């Protein structure tokens, strides 16, 4: 499920960069350049989290944080060019869930957003041990792959990539999003060869690897694990 994030930020270039970056991690960003516009959007729409700048043209982000928290438990991550401890403490005391000073690393923003979203979500049911898509069967516990009952071989990295794509079936995953979820000792080298790993996964699961129907490339965006008509 896509996380819907409202970002109240008057820096147009920063907000657009954040929106573009977070979209690769399954997040949909709505931007409001003022508190007034942000207030209207919060009133008329459902959001999963709020990114809130402290210094805005029509008011103070701290006041907006206090206002939002008085009526909603939406996760709030505050952003500011001021990095003083007192500002961070004030924001947290007003009900913000986290605080990130500018400039920030986009990967850290993703990690912090995911953390506050996790804390607010109900406990998720256990993931299925075996994923089935037509004649494709992925056993995450046994770390095995079968096509029509026939065992197929993948490396550890390739199996993790396949599971990540299958867990997000139907959703486009950027290379960075895949890297964020697939951990390994030689992560940098893996990053450079991710397309090679995808091609080898296709060779294992596709009827025609040169014309893949299961793992599809979305030009300029990443890859998507496509569901078939016979999938459950």
Protein Blocks (a to p, Z undefined) as FASTA:
>chain_A
ZZddddddfblklmmmmmmmmmmnopacdddfbfklmmmmmmmpccfbdcddfbdfkbcf
klmmmmmmmmpccdcddddfblcfklmmmmmmnopabdcdddddfklmmmmmmmmmmmmp
ccdddddfbdcehjaccdfklopaceehiacdddfklmmmmmmmmmmgoiacdfklmmmm
mgcfklmlmmmmmmmmmmmmmmmmpmblmlcckbccdehklpcddddfkbZZ
